[in-house]
């Protein structure tokens, strides 16, 4: 009985969560009529809409928070699959090359979500508050994780979207409301992952620096010793920390990033597979074709042609 009373007082009831999810979905839908992601007038805030399921696609996630209001999406990072729907949010604290797929979406009930870019200096500022100044080192930190949305988080997201109807309030209130949302995430069970990345000197923070370095230098030959030096760790410790954080080895991470970048260039710039392969660091076009086919299910140019045809059909619809 006492547990039930606490739930009612806190507002954490299934009915209230459903009401706020529906409210958030309605606010997102009112501000995005096009397919795909868009930026908004609030710095760092974006919205996403999809009116049909998609094929599997490649993406590169930056440190961000994604709150799902409606529909379902699957995200695969290094063999770990995350099911994302209206009941949860996705926290990405380091750059991650992933495979994504919209699995639940229709014209009457489109996939709807919002994403907020995470600025680590802002996260550190919030962590400097007294209530977060507690000892302890997070273990098992992951660079991507899924958590359950709460009434407080959904309410804060709804209020943030309300600013789109009051643009004069954005310069003053936009940052404050995003800080509240980050605060809610830090107070959630997933907060330890974000805290570990943001805390200077932590192993996860040092590993994240190596991840950022690898993202910038992905075309170079991979030397794990060099990466371990960036993280100020021994090679064995670094390799373990890197896999724990990204669900990939450094070589797998580099390969995913290279293949994603090559695919984007072929789709957007119209270059051929061999040119794309060499531009992203491959020395052998045949090796590129093999690894591309293994990841995306078909050879590069066939995959690109199919994607362009699917995009044209979607635009006609």
C-alpha positions as CSV (number, residue, x, y, z in Angstrom):
1,X,0.0,0.0,0.0
2,X,2.8,2.4,0.9
3,X,4.6,1.7,-2.4
4,X,1.4,2.4,-4.3
5,X,0.9,5.7,-2.5
6,X,4.4,6.8,-3.3
7,X,3.8,6.1,-7.0
8,X,0.6,8.1,-7.0
9,X,2.2,11.0,-5.2
10,X,5.2,11.1,-7.5
11,X,3.0,10.9,-10.6
12,X,4.9,7.8,-11.8
13,X,1.8,5.9,-12.9
14,X,1.3,4.2,-16.3
15,X,-1.6,6.5,-17.1
16,X,0.5,9.6,-16.5
17,X,3.5,8.3,-18.4
18,X,1.2,7.5,-21.4
19,X,-0.4,10.9,-21.2
20,X,2.9,12.7,-21.3
21,X,4.3,10.5,-24.1
22,X,1.2,11.3,-26.2
23,X,1.6,15.0,-25.3
24,X,5.3,14.9,-26.4
25,X,4.4,13.0,-29.6
26,X,1.8,15.7,-30.4
27,X,4.3,18.5,-29.8
28,X,7.0,16.9,-32.0
29,X,4.5,16.1,-34.8
30,X,3.3,19.8,-34.8
31,X,6.8,21.0,-35.4
32,X,8.1,18.5,-38.0
33,X,6.2,17.6,-41.2
34,X,9.1,16.4,-43.3
35,X,10.7,12.9,-43.2
36,X,14.0,12.4,-41.3
37,X,15.8,14.6,-38.8
38,X,15.8,18.4,-38.6
39,X,17.5,21.0,-36.5
40,X,15.3,23.5,-34.6
41,X,15.5,27.1,-33.5
42,X,16.7,25.9,-30.1
43,X,20.5,25.3,-30.3
44,X,21.4,21.7,-29.9
45,X,17.8,20.4,-30.2
46,X,16.6,18.4,-33.1
47,X,13.5,16.4,-34.1
48,X,13.0,13.3,-36.1
49,X,10.0,11.8,-38.0
50,X,9.6,8.7,-40.1
51,X,6.2,7.6,-41.6
52,X,7.3,4.1,-42.7
53,X,9.7,1.3,-41.6
54,X,13.2,1.6,-43.1
55,X,15.8,-0.7,-44.4
56,X,18.9,-1.1,-42.2
57,X,21.1,2.0,-42.6
58,X,24.5,3.2,-41.3
59,X,24.8,6.2,-39.0
60,X,27.3,8.0,-36.8
61,X,25.9,9.0,-33.4
62,X,27.5,11.9,-31.5
63,X,27.2,12.4,-27.7
64,X,23.5,13.1,-27.5
65,X,20.3,12.2,-25.7
66,X,17.4,10.8,-27.8
67,X,13.9,10.7,-26.3
68,X,11.4,8.5,-28.2
69,X,7.8,9.5,-28.1
70,X,6.2,7.2,-30.6
71,X,7.2,4.2,-32.9
72,X,10.1,1.9,-32.6
73,X,13.8,1.8,-33.8
74,X,16.6,-0.7,-33.5
75,X,20.2,0.4,-33.1
76,X,23.1,-2.0,-33.4
77,X,26.4,-0.9,-31.9
78,X,29.2,-3.5,-32.2
79,X,26.8,-6.5,-32.1
80,X,24.7,-5.0,-29.2
81,X,21.2,-4.3,-30.3
82,X,19.1,-1.6,-28.5
83,X,15.3,-1.6,-28.9
84,X,14.1,2.0,-28.7
85,X,10.5,3.0,-28.4
86,X,8.1,5.4,-26.7
87,X,8.9,4.1,-23.3
88,X,12.6,4.8,-23.2
89,X,15.5,7.1,-24.1
90,X,18.9,6.5,-25.7
91,X,22.0,8.0,-24.1
92,X,25.1,8.2,-26.3
93,X,28.1,9.6,-24.5
94,X,30.9,9.0,-27.1
95,X,30.9,9.0,-30.9
96,X,29.5,5.7,-32.1
97,X,29.2,4.3,-35.6
98,X,26.0,2.2,-35.6
99,X,23.5,0.4,-37.8
100,X,19.9,1.6,-37.4
101,X,16.5,0.6,-38.6
102,X,13.1,2.1,-38.1
103,X,10.9,-0.9,-37.3
104,X,7.7,0.7,-36.1
105,X,6.2,3.6,-38.1
106,X,3.2,4.4,-40.3
107,X,1.5,7.4,-41.8
108,X,-1.1,7.4,-39.1
109,X,1.4,6.7,-36.3
110,X,4.8,7.9,-37.4
111,X,8.0,7.4,-35.5
112,X,8.7,10.5,-33.5
113,X,11.6,11.5,-31.4
114,X,13.7,14.4,-30.2
115,X,17.5,14.6,-29.7
116,X,19.6,16.9,-27.7
117,X,23.3,17.4,-28.3
118,X,25.4,16.8,-25.1
119,X,28.1,19.4,-24.3
120,X,30.5,17.9,-21.8
121,X,31.4,21.2,-20.3
122,X,27.7,21.7,-19.4
123,X,27.6,18.2,-18.0
124,X,30.7,18.9,-15.9
125,X,29.1,22.2,-14.7
126,X,26.0,20.3,-13.4
127,X,28.2,17.6,-11.9
128,X,30.0,20.3,-9.9
129,X,26.9,20.8,-7.8
130,X,27.2,19.5,-4.2
131,X,24.7,16.7,-4.6
132,X,26.9,15.1,-7.3
133,X,30.1,15.5,-5.3
134,X,30.2,11.9,-4.0
135,X,33.1,9.5,-4.2
136,X,33.1,6.4,-6.3
137,X,34.2,5.3,-9.8
138,X,31.6,4.0,-12.3
139,X,32.3,0.4,-13.5
140,X,31.1,-1.1,-16.7
141,X,30.6,2.2,-18.4
142,X,29.0,2.0,-21.8
143,X,29.1,4.6,-24.5
144,X,25.5,3.8,-25.6
145,X,22.7,2.7,-23.3
146,X,18.9,2.7,-23.1
147,X,16.9,3.9,-20.0
148,X,13.3,4.2,-19.1
149,X,11.7,7.6,-19.4
150,X,10.1,9.2,-16.4
151,X,7.4,11.7,-15.8
152,X,10.0,14.3,-14.9
153,X,12.0,13.7,-18.1
154,X,9.0,13.7,-20.3
155,X,7.6,16.9,-18.7
156,X,10.9,18.7,-19.1
157,X,11.0,17.7,-22.8
158,X,7.5,19.0,-23.3
159,X,8.4,22.3,-21.8
160,X,11.5,22.5,-24.0
161,X,9.4,22.0,-27.1
162,X,7.0,24.7,-26.0
163,X,9.8,27.2,-26.6
164,X,9.5,26.6,-30.3
165,X,6.2,28.5,-30.0
166,X,7.9,31.3,-28.1
167,X,11.1,32.1,-29.9
168,X,11.8,35.2,-27.9
169,X,12.3,33.0,-24.8
170,X,14.8,30.6,-26.4
171,X,18.0,32.6,-25.7
172,X,17.3,32.7,-22.0
173,X,15.3,29.6,-21.3
174,X,16.7,27.2,-23.9
175,X,19.9,26.4,-22.1
176,X,18.2,26.3,-18.7
177,X,15.7,23.7,-19.8
178,X,18.4,21.6,-21.5
179,X,20.3,21.6,-18.2
180,X,17.2,20.3,-16.4
181,X,17.0,17.5,-18.9
182,X,20.7,16.6,-18.4
183,X,20.1,16.8,-14.7
184,X,17.2,14.3,-14.9
185,X,19.4,11.9,-16.9
186,X,22.3,12.2,-14.4
187,X,19.9,11.4,-11.6
188,X,18.6,8.3,-13.5
189,X,20.3,4.8,-13.4
190,X,22.0,5.7,-16.7
191,X,23.6,8.8,-15.1
192,X,26.7,6.9,-14.1
193,X,27.7,6.3,-17.8
194,X,27.5,10.0,-18.6
195,X,29.2,11.0,-15.4
196,X,32.2,8.6,-16.0
197,X,32.7,10.1,-19.5
198,X,32.5,13.7,-18.3
199,X,34.7,13.3,-15.2
200,X,38.3,14.3,-16.0
201,X,40.8,11.6,-15.2
202,X,38.4,8.7,-15.1
203,X,39.4,5.7,-17.2
204,X,36.2,6.2,-19.3
205,X,37.0,9.8,-19.8
206,X,40.5,9.0,-21.0
207,X,39.2,6.2,-23.3
208,X,36.7,8.7,-24.7
209,X,39.6,10.9,-25.7
210,X,41.1,8.0,-27.6
211,X,37.7,7.4,-29.3
212,X,37.6,11.1,-30.4
213,X,41.2,10.8,-31.7
214,X,40.3,7.7,-33.7
215,X,37.3,9.4,-35.2
216,X,39.4,12.3,-36.4
217,X,42.2,10.0,-37.7
218,X,40.3,7.0,-38.9
219,X,42.0,7.1,-42.4
220,X,45.4,6.4,-40.8
221,X,46.8,2.9,-40.2
222,X,45.6,1.8,-36.8
223,X,48.2,1.5,-34.1
224,X,46.7,0.4,-30.8
225,X,49.9,1.5,-28.9
226,X,49.3,5.0,-30.2
227,X,45.7,5.0,-29.1
228,X,46.6,3.6,-25.7
229,X,49.1,6.5,-25.4
230,X,46.3,9.0,-26.0
231,X,44.4,7.3,-23.2
232,X,47.4,7.1,-21.0
233,X,46.9,3.4,-20.4
234,X,48.7,0.1,-21.0
235,X,47.7,-1.6,-24.2
236,X,45.8,-4.5,-22.5
237,X,43.9,-2.2,-20.1
238,X,43.1,0.2,-23.0
239,X,41.8,-2.6,-25.2
240,X,39.5,-3.8,-22.4
241,X,38.2,-0.3,-21.7
242,X,37.6,0.5,-25.3
243,X,35.6,-2.6,-25.9
244,X,33.6,-2.1,-22.7
245,X,32.8,1.5,-23.8
246,X,32.0,1.0,-27.5
247,X,31.1,-2.8,-27.7
248,X,33.8,-2.9,-30.4
249,X,37.5,-3.4,-30.6
250,X,39.5,-0.4,-31.9
251,X,39.9,-2.2,-35.3
252,X,36.1,-2.9,-35.5
253,X,35.4,0.7,-34.6
254,X,37.7,2.0,-37.3
255,X,36.2,-0.3,-39.9
256,X,32.6,0.7,-39.1
257,X,33.6,4.3,-39.3
258,X,35.4,3.9,-42.6
259,X,32.5,2.0,-44.2
260,X,29.9,4.4,-42.9
261,X,31.9,7.4,-44.2
262,X,32.4,5.7,-47.6
263,X,28.7,4.9,-47.9
264,X,27.8,8.5,-47.2
265,X,30.2,9.8,-49.8
266,X,28.9,7.4,-52.4
267,X,25.3,8.4,-51.7
268,X,25.9,12.2,-51.5
269,X,28.8,12.8,-53.8
270,X,28.2,10.1,-56.4
271,X,31.8,8.8,-56.3
272,X,32.5,5.2,-57.2
273,X,33.4,2.4,-54.7
274,X,37.1,2.3,-55.5
275,X,37.5,6.1,-54.9
276,X,35.5,5.9,-51.7
277,X,37.6,3.0,-50.5
278,X,40.9,4.8,-50.9
279,X,39.6,8.1,-49.5
280,X,38.6,6.5,-46.2
281,X,41.9,4.6,-45.8
282,X,41.6,1.3,-47.6
283,X,44.6,0.1,-49.6
284,X,42.7,-2.7,-51.3
285,X,39.4,-2.1,-53.2
286,X,38.6,-5.8,-53.0
287,X,39.0,-5.9,-49.2
288,X,36.7,-2.8,-49.1
289,X,34.1,-4.6,-51.2
290,X,34.2,-7.7,-49.0
291,X,33.9,-5.8,-45.8
292,X,31.2,-3.5,-47.1
293,X,29.1,-6.5,-48.4
294,X,29.5,-8.2,-45.0
295,X,28.2,-5.2,-43.1
296,X,25.5,-3.9,-45.5
297,X,24.4,-7.2,-47.1
298,X,25.3,-6.4,-50.7
299,X,28.2,-4.9,-52.8
300,X,28.7,-1.1,-52.5
301,X,27.3,0.2,-55.8
302,X,24.3,-2.2,-55.7
303,X,23.6,-1.0,-52.2
304,X,23.9,2.7,-53.1
305,X,21.6,2.2,-56.2
306,X,19.0,0.4,-54.0
307,X,19.2,3.2,-51.4
308,X,18.8,6.0,-54.0
309,X,15.8,4.2,-55.6
310,X,14.2,3.7,-52.2
311,X,14.7,7.4,-51.4
312,X,13.2,8.5,-54.7
313,X,10.1,6.2,-54.1
314,X,9.7,7.6,-50.6
315,X,9.9,11.2,-51.9
316,X,7.1,10.4,-54.5
317,X,4.9,8.9,-51.7
